[in-house]
Structures are given as C-alpha cells and as structure tokens.
C-alpha cells in the first residue's frame, strides 16, 4: 500500500529514535472535491459493525462528503434496527435473518461495510462484488484455507470491476507504522532477522445459552468463542500483529510449528493460548504469542530485531539515520483513516484492493491455529498450493451457507486435542 499523505494532520516525531526524516514532505491532492454524497450499507450490526459505520461517517466528514446509511442487516433484526436508529434509517430498511446481506446489497448503496463474524465474510464479500459495491471488510476474512482462497479470487474480480477493497487492519493506515515501515525499507535497522508479535489479553465477552434457544441463535450470539465462526482468537484478534510481521518482512512464512491449550474458557470450543514459531525462511523466525485469560499480564504489540537495529511496531526505532519523506495522515485514528484512504482511492480512479494481502495474513493465522490444534508442522504451501495436503481443503462447519439454509447442529463445546485432532 502506498502511504496516503495529506497536509491536515501531523506526525509525532517523538515516536522515532535514531532516524532522520526528510525536510520536505509529499502531500496528496484532495481528490474528493467533486464528490458531494455517498451511500453506504452495513452488514453485521454488532459492536464492531456499529463502530465501523461510525468510522466511515467520520471519514466522510473529514473529506467534506455527505454520507447516508441506506440499509442495515444482521442475523438478528433488532440489532439492525438499533444500528439504523443512530442514523435515522427507517425500520423497513433494516433486515434480519441470515440472508440479510442480500437485501442490503440490493439497495442503492455505493459502499458496503461488512462486520459479521469472519466465517460469513467470503460469501458476503463475493455477493458484494457481484453487486458492484466498494467493500470495507473487517478482519479476518475467513476461518479456513478454502475461505481465504475464495477471498483472493473475489478480490481479483473486484479489481477487474474497478471496485475498492479495504480491510480493517488499521495499523497499515497509521502514521507511526507507515513511518517505521518506510524506515525499515530504507535500511534503518538492516535486514530483519527475528521478532516477537503478541496479543495477550482477556476474553472480550462470553454469551450463555438461553432456555429453548436454537443452535444457530446461540452459536451466532456467542460466535467469538467458536472456532467455526471466529477462527479462534489467533485468527480473529491476533491477525493484527501477524499482519504487521508479514507487512514489515514483505513475505508470508514458509512454515509454522505451534502449541496451545485451554485452561479456563467457559463456552465454545477454542483455546485460551497459542505459542507459534513462524519460519519466514532465510533463518528468520518470528515468535507469535497470544492469550485470552483474565487476571494475567497483558501485552499487545510487535518487536523486530535487525542486523543494524531494532523496531517496536509503530513505536520506538533504534538504528541508522536514513532519510524518508514525512508521512502524515488525515486522522490519528487508524480505523477512520482506512475509510478515508478507501474513499479517496475510489474518487481518484485508482481503487485500493487489499483482498490478497488480508487473505494472506488470515492464512498465516490459520496456519498457526492448525499447527497448535494438530501438533503438526504446517507449511504455507499446504494451504495455498498442495492440494494433497489434508489442510488444503479442510472446511470449518457449519458454514455460512449452512446457517443461511438451516438448520445447523451445534459443534461440541470441547477444544481440539493435539496429536488426535
């Protein structure tokens, strides 16, 4: 992704140590001046969906564009109506059921924001591109390798149709991270030889089953705790940090060996923790560590060691003094900036397309999960090329279409056992 440079925001130089910035900055032309209004649809009206549509509206405000929410959909209609009320959307344009996305996409929206559980993303994304919509897709974009490859294929169709595809990996739109990436590319820390990426925190939330509730309803409400819908937290949450590793190194890993387990999770079938060694080739290894256990030490971030220095994600960088253009953004909030970048790219006639790279980062997370679940080494080619690998075509069930056509059967709420999975 090319850095988006604009005069209305500034870079906090205090985030950089041991690095020099060029005296002159390059600024992007505001190419949104001729666009007065955009229409947007929302698919998935939970916390992240409501947050993402708010970020989209803020982006339009910064760009001086009027934005209108014209349709909202969720498996639970009351959620769609609640989200719609925030933007004066009539109830008859708030849709429920697992086919809600079809009704949102039948509207006259120019853009669609997709923030359902990740398992639904490949199906919804394919339908959105078929309908000719510019797409904002929350991370991750799949829970299994076939789903991620589907996203890549859909991204290619989006490119042919001239549609934007931007993913919710906000670190790629933050000045601090963009600057450190540019400094690394300019040789500030030499060649990256290793690093650690971490997301150690607590379980965000847990939903209990209601009396008489269907399997589909319970599983959807409690999606965060089921691998089949979230991908497990190494995929659903830790993908942010893994994406930074892939971005800074400029390539995916060749193999992963990991372990994990479950100690205290109360619902669903996921692990509490993962530890994965990612082999990026050329003797470069990145240690991935993530945990969701309450009452434990928390740390979220990335650190990399190079032959001539070190870097902490979007934070401190110690290394050689190199010159790069000053990178500035419109918003200090990366979750707003990613929408600004998407809209500006469309209006410039050069729409961004993140489909392949977010699918690849999702696959990296899936590699680690499969290795931890099975106790096996998992190679990149097992997921993208080697059709003889049992992991290549393995699908998490029930699938998105199973929910849509119903009924579904709830998976056992027990975690996998390495060596037996």
Legacy VTK file of the C-alpha trace (Angstrom):
# vtk DataFile Version 3.0
C-alpha trace
ASCII
DATASET POLYDATA
POINTS 421 float
0.000 0.000 0.000
1.304 3.439 -0.869
1.303 5.839 2.097
-1.525 8.368 1.961
-0.006 11.778 2.603
-2.077 14.820 3.462
-1.470 18.277 4.904
-4.239 18.250 7.543
-2.502 16.041 10.077
0.951 15.790 11.557
3.401 13.120 12.504
4.604 12.951 16.085
8.350 12.716 15.548
8.814 11.630 19.167
7.815 8.118 18.141
11.109 7.777 16.262
14.593 7.410 17.696
17.755 7.146 15.685
16.062 8.088 12.404
16.018 11.236 10.315
13.107 12.496 8.268
13.357 14.371 5.019
12.999 18.130 5.251
10.348 18.279 2.542
7.072 16.321 2.656
4.988 14.950 -0.191
1.280 15.677 0.093
-1.634 14.034 -1.678
-4.094 16.141 -3.602
-7.591 16.031 -2.150
-9.386 14.298 -4.991
-12.767 14.153 -3.268
-13.758 17.739 -4.016
-16.183 16.801 -6.809
-17.980 14.111 -4.771
-20.796 15.504 -2.661
-22.539 12.414 -1.281
-22.049 8.676 -0.864
-24.463 5.952 0.198
-23.377 3.082 2.410
-24.841 -0.210 3.580
-23.937 -2.108 6.761
-23.824 -5.904 7.069
-23.276 -7.011 10.654
-24.563 -4.672 13.341
-22.714 -5.807 16.443
-20.180 -3.712 18.305
-17.598 -3.685 15.525
-20.223 -3.051 12.856
-21.603 -0.049 14.715
-18.067 1.156 15.299
-17.045 0.670 11.668
-20.012 2.565 10.248
-19.242 5.365 12.681
-15.652 5.383 11.410
-16.949 5.558 7.824
-19.164 8.528 8.677
-16.264 10.308 10.396
-14.073 9.703 7.349
-16.672 11.283 5.095
-16.935 14.258 7.445
-13.171 14.812 7.261
-13.311 14.603 3.471
-16.233 17.033 3.299
-18.609 14.426 1.876
-22.181 13.763 2.978
-22.765 10.114 3.877
-26.106 8.318 4.141
-26.747 4.894 5.629
-29.321 3.370 3.264
-29.561 -0.231 4.535
-28.504 -2.294 7.548
-28.597 -6.048 8.068
-27.868 -8.532 10.828
-28.844 -12.101 11.661
-30.882 -10.510 14.460
-33.230 -7.852 13.110
-33.348 -5.944 16.397
-29.619 -5.292 16.087
-30.051 -3.933 12.581
-32.866 -1.672 13.782
-30.783 -0.453 16.728
-27.895 0.436 14.438
-30.262 2.054 11.962
-31.834 4.326 14.553
-28.486 6.038 15.084
-28.690 7.324 11.504
-32.469 7.773 11.137
-32.757 4.683 8.957
-36.380 3.510 8.603
-37.184 0.085 10.069
-38.213 -1.240 6.660
-34.594 -0.847 5.517
-33.236 -2.803 8.486
-33.075 -6.503 7.668
-32.817 -9.643 9.781
-32.094 -13.305 9.095
-29.036 -14.974 7.631
-29.934 -13.729 4.156
-29.932 -10.095 5.330
-26.813 -9.332 3.271
-28.697 -9.998 0.040
-31.242 -7.322 0.926
-28.579 -4.796 1.923
-26.743 -5.398 -1.354
-29.976 -4.941 -3.307
-30.085 -1.340 -2.054
-28.568 1.618 -3.885
-25.508 1.784 -1.613
-22.182 2.697 -3.232
-20.132 1.242 -0.380
-20.787 -1.662 1.953
-19.237 -2.187 5.382
-19.014 -5.866 6.358
-18.545 -6.690 10.045
-20.220 -10.060 10.573
-18.428 -12.990 12.222
-15.466 -13.920 9.981
-16.942 -17.204 8.743
-19.541 -15.244 6.777
-17.025 -12.949 5.073
-16.166 -14.998 1.939
-19.837 -15.440 0.967
-20.827 -11.850 1.738
-17.743 -10.410 0.008
-18.393 -12.420 -3.152
-22.005 -11.239 -3.224
-20.968 -7.610 -2.655
-18.507 -7.638 -5.552
-21.097 -9.302 -7.777
-23.471 -6.467 -6.837
-20.832 -3.879 -7.789
-20.180 -2.397 -4.333
-16.975 -0.894 -2.962
-16.119 -3.030 0.057
-14.794 -2.444 3.521
-14.205 -5.896 5.030
-13.357 -6.370 8.675
-10.521 -8.678 9.604
-10.019 -11.591 9.490
-11.651 -12.552 6.201
-12.035 -16.316 6.672
-11.735 -19.135 9.188
-10.274 -21.800 6.875
-7.983 -22.034 3.859
-10.734 -22.505 1.231
-12.449 -19.372 2.534
-9.246 -17.328 2.349
-8.542 -18.514 -1.186
-12.110 -17.572 -2.090
-11.450 -14.038 -0.852
-8.368 -13.838 -3.068
-10.393 -14.916 -6.097
-13.136 -12.421 -5.301
-10.501 -9.716 -4.925
-9.330 -10.424 -8.464
-12.903 -9.978 -9.719
-13.162 -6.722 -7.769
-10.022 -5.444 -9.494
-11.471 -6.220 -12.918
-14.657 -4.371 -11.991
-12.776 -1.363 -10.592
-14.059 -1.850 -7.049
-12.220 -0.877 -3.879
-11.496 -3.468 -1.208
-10.073 -2.195 2.079
-9.592 -4.345 5.172
-9.850 -3.436 8.843
-6.156 -3.766 9.654
-5.789 -0.191 10.827
-2.082 -0.376 11.635
-1.374 -0.143 7.901
-3.067 3.267 7.888
-1.349 4.773 10.949
1.455 7.309 10.526
3.653 5.646 13.140
3.526 2.229 11.472
3.799 3.651 7.950
6.862 5.619 9.006
8.602 2.664 10.616
7.853 0.527 7.568
9.378 3.185 5.310
12.424 3.478 7.578
12.918 -0.295 7.555
12.627 -0.378 3.766
15.255 2.372 3.630
17.635 0.239 5.699
17.322 1.846 9.133
17.648 -1.461 11.023
19.246 -3.544 8.284
17.716 -6.916 7.481
15.061 -8.170 9.918
16.388 -11.381 11.470
13.683 -12.131 14.027
10.961 -10.777 16.235
8.014 -11.296 18.541
4.358 -10.453 17.896
1.894 -10.591 20.782
-1.728 -10.145 21.735
-2.052 -11.156 25.356
-5.307 -10.077 26.977
-8.612 -11.387 28.244
-11.704 -12.970 26.695
-13.629 -9.980 25.279
-17.031 -11.453 26.117
-18.977 -14.669 26.600
-22.645 -15.373 25.895
-24.613 -18.040 27.757
-27.286 -20.123 26.068
-30.871 -19.048 26.683
-33.535 -21.593 27.562
-35.069 -23.027 24.405
-32.656 -21.184 22.130
-31.823 -22.767 18.778
-28.322 -23.966 17.988
-27.988 -21.320 15.263
-29.051 -18.457 17.509
-26.809 -19.463 20.409
-23.796 -20.080 18.200
-24.232 -16.786 16.358
-24.665 -14.751 19.545
-21.610 -16.464 21.054
-19.643 -16.528 17.782
-16.471 -15.130 19.341
-15.964 -18.383 21.276
-16.482 -20.851 18.428
-13.651 -21.647 16.025
-16.139 -22.328 13.238
-17.307 -18.694 13.280
-14.329 -16.715 14.620
-11.355 -18.850 13.617
-10.181 -18.851 17.274
-8.565 -15.765 18.762
-5.243 -16.325 16.992
-7.190 -15.639 13.781
-9.899 -13.252 14.935
-7.728 -10.964 17.074
-4.023 -11.774 16.756
-4.223 -11.427 12.952
-3.484 -7.715 13.525
0.016 -8.429 14.836
0.699 -11.235 12.375
-0.292 -8.862 9.576
2.375 -6.419 10.767
5.007 -9.170 10.643
4.046 -10.129 7.083
3.963 -6.441 6.098
7.337 -5.490 7.603
9.057 -8.618 6.263
7.373 -8.377 2.886
6.503 -12.070 2.622
4.474 -14.818 4.314
6.149 -17.546 6.379
7.090 -20.868 4.820
6.048 -22.958 7.829
4.584 -22.841 11.320
5.021 -25.055 14.387
2.905 -24.224 17.401
1.151 -25.358 20.516
-1.678 -24.124 22.677
-4.361 -25.205 25.050
-7.401 -24.412 27.102
-7.467 -23.803 30.819
-10.359 -21.521 31.753
-12.590 -20.744 28.768
-16.213 -21.241 29.801
-18.065 -21.627 26.488
-17.338 -22.598 22.918
-14.530 -24.837 21.692
-11.462 -22.590 21.392
-8.039 -22.477 23.007
-7.042 -19.966 25.681
-3.477 -19.524 24.433
-1.152 -20.126 21.491
2.601 -20.067 21.009
3.752 -20.421 17.404
7.162 -20.341 15.729
6.798 -18.895 12.244
9.670 -19.716 9.905
9.965 -16.976 7.269
12.922 -18.611 5.519
16.494 -17.270 5.321
16.954 -18.147 9.025
14.298 -15.609 10.056
11.881 -16.700 12.781
9.021 -14.730 14.355
7.561 -15.873 17.669
3.789 -15.432 17.827
2.211 -15.383 21.271
-1.437 -14.763 22.111
-3.555 -15.427 25.171
-7.072 -14.696 26.402
-7.058 -15.387 30.151
-8.379 -12.958 32.753
-6.093 -11.889 35.576
-2.899 -12.340 33.580
-0.273 -9.912 32.286
-1.324 -8.162 29.095
0.854 -7.057 26.205
-0.128 -6.222 22.631
2.418 -5.262 20.015
5.280 -6.241 17.757
9.059 -6.065 18.029
11.667 -6.828 15.394
15.427 -7.182 15.548
17.519 -6.316 12.515
21.178 -6.650 11.654
21.683 -2.957 12.459
18.935 -2.006 14.887
15.505 -2.776 16.262
11.928 -1.597 15.966
8.789 -1.776 18.085
5.889 -1.888 15.627
4.670 1.679 15.346
6.796 2.836 18.279
10.474 3.345 19.039
13.018 2.593 16.335
16.740 2.326 17.052
19.005 2.196 14.045
20.847 4.064 11.335
19.897 7.574 10.329
18.130 7.421 6.974
16.024 9.941 5.070
12.413 9.316 4.049
9.532 11.654 3.163
7.499 12.768 6.162
4.382 10.659 6.356
1.222 12.360 7.538
-2.378 11.225 7.713
-5.792 12.857 7.956
-6.781 11.185 11.235
-4.829 9.887 14.209
-7.418 7.091 14.375
-6.351 4.321 12.002
-9.902 2.963 11.981
-11.031 6.251 10.444
-8.017 6.669 8.177
-8.615 3.318 6.478
-12.015 4.571 5.293
-10.515 7.886 4.172
-7.926 6.006 2.132
-10.609 3.806 0.580
-12.916 6.667 -0.416
-10.085 8.830 -1.692
-8.749 5.972 -3.834
-12.154 5.452 -5.417
-12.555 9.132 -6.191
-9.048 9.209 -7.662
-9.999 6.416 -10.052
-7.378 4.081 -8.567
-9.264 1.967 -6.002
-7.254 0.203 -3.331
-7.510 -3.583 -3.279
-6.403 -5.262 -0.036
-8.076 -8.613 -0.735
-4.974 -10.683 -1.430
-2.855 -9.317 1.357
-5.559 -9.600 4.077
-6.380 -13.120 2.885
-2.683 -13.986 3.162
-2.414 -12.580 6.682
-5.549 -14.517 7.617
-3.931 -17.677 6.231
-0.837 -17.050 8.352
-3.033 -17.028 11.452
-4.879 -20.153 10.269
-1.501 -21.898 9.798
-0.672 -21.292 13.438
-4.061 -22.479 14.653
-3.934 -25.705 12.651
-0.430 -26.461 13.899
-1.423 -25.892 17.529
-4.632 -27.913 17.168
-2.925 -30.872 15.484
0.622 -30.764 16.798
1.914 -30.903 13.230
4.160 -28.637 11.196
2.013 -26.715 8.713
3.591 -25.301 5.569
2.391 -22.302 3.589
2.015 -24.467 0.511
-0.285 -26.807 2.460
-2.863 -24.019 2.433
-2.291 -22.361 -0.947
-0.827 -24.904 -3.379
-0.567 -28.517 -2.192
-3.982 -29.985 -2.951
-2.879 -33.318 -1.486
-2.468 -31.791 1.970
-5.371 -32.542 4.333
-5.297 -28.880 5.352
-5.776 -27.518 1.825
-9.483 -28.311 1.581
-10.396 -28.596 5.270
-13.552 -26.556 5.941
-14.914 -25.382 9.280
-18.540 -26.471 9.635
-21.259 -25.358 9.941
-20.525 -22.910 7.131
-22.107 -19.550 6.321
-24.414 -21.179 3.778
-25.405 -23.824 6.334
-26.681 -21.020 8.563
-28.466 -19.380 5.662
-30.260 -22.542 4.578
-30.502 -24.143 8.065
-30.923 -25.792 10.397
-27.449 -26.258 11.850
-26.141 -28.544 14.571
-24.045 -27.036 17.345
-20.450 -28.351 17.430
-19.241 -29.921 20.649
-18.073 -27.300 23.146
-14.741 -29.005 23.717
-11.320 -27.965 22.387
-9.191 -29.983 19.942
-6.553 -32.360 21.319
-3.108 -32.075 19.676
-1.953 -35.393 18.268
-5.551 -36.562 17.927
-7.250 -33.632 16.147
LINES 1 422
421 0 1 2 3 4 5 6 7 8 9 10 11 12 13 14 15 16 17 18 19 20 21 22 23 24 25 26 27 28 29 30 31 32 33 34 35 36 37 38 39 40 41 42 43 44 45 46 47 48 49 50 51 52 53 54 55 56 57 58 59 60 61 62 63 64 65 66 67 68 69 70 71 72 73 74 75 76 77 78 79 80 81 82 83 84 85 86 87 88 89 90 91 92 93 94 95 96 97 98 99 100 101 102 103 104 105 106 107 108 109 110 111 112 113 114 115 116 117 118 119 120 121 122 123 124 125 126 127 128 129 130 131 132 133 134 135 136 137 138 139 140 141 142 143 144 145 146 147 148 149 150 151 152 153 154 155 156 157 158 159 160 161 162 163 164 165 166 167 168 169 170 171 172 173 174 175 176 177 178 179 180 181 182 183 184 185 186 187 188 189 190 191 192 193 194 195 196 197 198 199 200 201 202 203 204 205 206 207 208 209 210 211 212 213 214 215 216 217 218 219 220 221 222 223 224 225 226 227 228 229 230 231 232 233 234 235 236 237 238 239 240 241 242 243 244 245 246 247 248 249 250 251 252 253 254 255 256 257 258 259 260 261 262 263 264 265 266 267 268 269 270 271 272 273 274 275 276 277 278 279 280 281 282 283 284 285 286 287 288 289 290 291 292 293 294 295 296 297 298 299 300 301 302 303 304 305 306 307 308 309 310 311 312 313 314 315 316 317 318 319 320 321 322 323 324 325 326 327 328 329 330 331 332 333 334 335 336 337 338 339 340 341 342 343 344 345 346 347 348 349 350 351 352 353 354 355 356 357 358 359 360 361 362 363 364 365 366 367 368 369 370 371 372 373 374 375 376 377 378 379 380 381 382 383 384 385 386 387 388 389 390 391 392 393 394 395 396 397 398 399 400 401 402 403 404 405 406 407 408 409 410 411 412 413 414 415 416 417 418 419 420
